[in-house]
Amino acid sequence: MSAPAPSVYSPAATAHAERLGLSLGRANLEVFAETLEELADSDPSIVAVTSDSRGSGKLKPFGQRLPDQIVEVGIAEQNLVGIAAGLAAVGRRSFAVSPACFLTARSLEQIKNDICYSDVPATVVGISAGVSYGALGSTHHSLHDYAALRAIHNLTIIAPADNYEAAEAVRLAAAHDKPVYLRFGKAKLYDLPRHGQQFEPGRATLLRDGSDVALFGIGETVIHCLLAAEMLAEDGVEARVLSMHTLRPLDADAIEEAARDCRAIVTAEEHSVHGGLGGAVAEALAERGGAPPLKIVGVPDEDTVTGSQADIFRHYGITGEGISAAAQHLLQRQEVAR
């Protein structure tokens, strides 16, 4: 039996999560599969299309229960997306499911032309996203998908931060009449505090308020932003934390409010530092003018390290400790400049 993968949460981060009363939920990938099966059970128009990935996509129960609503195309991502687009064009609600690294690179042209430019209501589902595949190496990491897909017109891009957002995003995609990209990872995620806020695509979720620094996370990095805020609070720094679950359309109002209220902004993402959430926030801030200093925490432009997701997160500082250190550095730099 192989040893279990190390937790992406350090002992200190786990202690902070416990003090916040957060419960450790399941992987968003599991929630995706269960929610899709629940929806498909009452809606025969929903069909899952997979590329030899029903196992990794947790869709085996879906296939066993609803065999007429799943299509297996084998390892052929371009065909996967083309078939999903064709099904959507004739009235089916199709979900094209495949590892994000291959889906958004090998079939980028089909996503662009067959789905987005053809304006069919298909959902592209990137599973095991970011560095979820860990030790399988750079070929299996999707550190480019935000950057590539952000430039394609007519595509909503969502990366849920916890199990609640994951289920709501799948329901949204099933009811939406436009193309959607959903990004799911494999790590177990803490259920985040919402203070009564509902999931609303295109509108960031405020998880914690503060006026010293704003921490923007997306997908599996949001919990690390929240834990960073707890660490900063021990030093008297009040951090605002937002889940930027929808990368496109981006919540420019939340960014502008943070730029007005806070002295610095830190973004965190499981993606290259080029072209993802940090890039999108930087663009919004540049257009606004007079922006506070910004630090993008993510994977730098280099030959990336190989290891578990936890190893890679720690190496690049995509952790509560790393994000809080980045925030402290920005704030201290401002003090020196005064």
N, C-alpha and C positions, 0 to 999 in steps of 0.2 A: 504494500500500500504506500502511495506517495505521501510525503509530508504535506499538510495543508499550507496554502499560500499565506504568507504573512499578512497581518491586518494592515490596511492603509492608514490606520489610526495609531499614533504613538501612545504609549501609556499616559503621557500628560494630556494628549488630546482626548483620550477615552475618559480620563478623570473629569475634564471640563464638560464633556458631553453628559456625563452622569450628574454632575452638579446642575446642569441645565434641565435635567429631567427628560432628556431625549431618549427615545426608544430606538434600538437598532432594528430596522426593518429588513426587507429582502432586496435582492438585486432588481433594478428597474426592468431588466430583461424578462424576469419571471412575471412581473406585473403586466408587462406588455402582452405576453402570450396569453395569460389568463383573461385579461380584459378583452382581447380580440376574440377569443373563443366565446366569451359571454355575449358579445355583440353579434357574432356570426350565428350563434344559436337561434337568435330571433330575427335575423336579417339574412336571408339566403343570397342576397346580392354580394355579400362580403366574401372575398376569396383571398387566400394567402398564396403567394408565389415564392418558392424558395429555390436556392441554388445549392443543393446538397447541404442545406443548413437547417433542416427542421430540428435536428438534435441540438445544435448550438443555439438555435433560436427558441428553444423550449417549446417547439410546436408539435412534438410527438403526440401529446394528448389531443390537440386540435385535429391532427390528421386521423387519429383513430376514431374520434367522435363524429367528425364532419368530413369524411373522405371525399365527398363531391365538391368540397369548397377549398381544396388545396391542390396546387399544381407544383410538381417537382421537375425542374428543368435540368438538373445536374449542374456541374461546375461550368456555367455558361452565363456570366453576369450580363452581357449585352442582350442575350436572348431573354433573360429574366426580366429586364426592364422593358424590352419591347413587348413581351407577352402581357405584362402588367398594364402597359399603356393601351394595348389593344382591348383588353378586357374592360378597362375603364371607359374606353370610347363607345362600348356597346352597352353601357349601363351598369357594369359591375363595380363594386367598391373594392379595388385591388390594393393589396399591401405587398410590395416587393421586398423580401427579407433576405439579407445577406450580410456577411461581415463588412463593416464600414470601409475598411481599408481597400477591399477589392471593388465593392459596389460603387464607390464614388470616384474611383480612378479608372477602372476598366470600362465602365459603362457611362462615363461622363457625357459622351455625345448623345446617348439614348435618353439620359435624364433631361438633357437640354432640349433636344429636338422632339422626341416622341412624347414626353410628358409635359414639360414646361411650355415650350413654344406651341405645342398642340393643344394646350390648355385642357387636359383631361384630369379628372379627380382621382389620380392615383397617389398612393403614399409610398415613399421610398424609406425603408427602415434600415438604418445602419446599426448593426448589432456588434457587440464586443468592441466598442469604439474607443478612440484615444489609444491608450497603452494597455487596454484590458488584456491583450494577449501576452503582455509582459515579455517573458523570456523567449518567445518565438521570434523576437527581433523586429528590426525596422520594417521589413517587408510586410509584417502583420500589424503595424501600428498605423492608425489613421490620424495623422497630424496635419492633414492638408484639407480635409473635407469642408470645414467652415469656409476657408479661403476660396476654394473652387466654386462652391455652391452659392456663396454670397453674390457672386458676379452674374448669376443666371437670373433673368427676370422671371417673375411669376412663380416664386417658390417660397413658401413659409418654412422657416427653419426653427425647430424646437429641440432643446436638450433638457429634459426634466431633471430636477434636482433631488427629488425623493419619490417615494411610491405614490403619494397623492398626485403630484404633478404628472407622473408617468401615466396613471390611469386616465386622468383628465385629458391628457394630450392624445391618447389613442381614441377616446370618444370624440374629441374635436375632429381628428383626421377622418374618422368614419362618417361624420356628418358634413364635412367641408366639401365644397364643390370646386376646390382649386388644388393644385399640387402641394404636397407637404413632404418635408424631410424630417424624420424622427431619429434621434441619436440616443442609443442606450448602451450602458456599460454593464460590467459583470459584478462590480463590488456591491456588498451590502451597504445600504445607506440609512442614515438616521432619519427619522421622521422629523421634519422641521416645524418650528412654531409659526403659526400663521396669523394669530390674533384676529380671526374671523375673516381674513381675506380669501377670496376665491381665486382660482386659477383663471386668468384672462389672457389669452394670447396677445402678444404685442405690448403688454403692460407688466413691468417688473413687479416682483413681490417684495415688499419691505419686510425683512425679518427682524431687524433691530435698528433703532434710530440712534443717531450720533452726529456730532458736528465737527469732530477733529479730522477724521479721515473716512472716506467712503470705500467700501470693499465690494466690488462687483464680481460675482462668480457665475458660472454657467455649468449645468450638468453636475457631475460628481465633485466639482471643486467648491460648490456653494457651502457645503457643510464645513469645509476647511476654512472658508472665510468667516463663518460664524464662530468656529473655535478660535480663530485668530483674534476676533473681537473680544472674546472672553479673556484671552491672554493679554491683550492691550489694556483692558479695563483694570487689570492688576497694577498697571503702571499709570493709571489715571487718564488714559487715552480713550475717548469715547468714539467708537466706530459705528458707522452706518453700514448695514449689510443688506444687499439686495440680490435676489435670484433673478438673473437676466435670462430666464428660460427660453425666451424667444429672441433669437439672434436677428431674425428678419421676419417682420418689420421690427426694428429696434425701438426701444422706449426712449426716445430722445428727451422727453420731458423729465424722466427720472435722472438722466445724465445731467441735464441743465440744472436741476434742483440741487444735485450733489455738488456741482461745480460752484454754485452760488453759496451753499451752506458750509462746505467743508474745505479744509486747507490742503488736502491732497487726495488723490484717487489711486487705488490699486485694483487692477483686474487680475483674475486668476482663471486659467483655462487648461484643459488637457488637450493641447493643440500647439502647433507652432506659434511663436510670438508674432509671426507675420500673417496678417489677413483674417484673424479670428475676432474674438470678442474685444481684445485690447485694441486691435486695429480699428474696429468699428467705433469704439468709444473715442479713440484719438481723433478720428475723422469728425465725429460729432462735436468734440470739444474745439477742434481747430476752426470749424465753421462758426462756432459761437464766439470765439475770441476771448482773451483774458482768462484762459483756463488755468486751474491749479496744476502743480506738477503731477505727472502720471508715471506709474511703474506697471509694466505688463509682466506678470508672472506666468510663465509657460515654458515650452521647450524651445531653447535657442537654436539659432541657425548653425548647426554643427552635426557631426556624426553622433547620433544619439547613443546613449548607453543602453545596455541590455540588462534586463533583470525583471523581477516581478513588478507589478504596478506599484506596489509600495516602495520598492527600491528606486524606481524611476521618479516617483513623486518626491521622495526624500532628496534624491540627488539634485533635482531642479528646484527644490523649495516650494513645491506645490502642496504645502502642508500648513497647518495652523501656525507652526513655528516659523516657517519660511515667509508666509504672507505677513505675519505680524512684524517680522524683522524688516521686510520691505517697507512697511508703513512707517515704522520707527525711523528708518533711514531717511525717508522723504521728509518727515516732520523735523528731524534734527537738521537736515540740510537747509530747511527754511529758516530755522532759528539762527543758524550761522550767517545766513545771508542778510538778516535784519541789521 
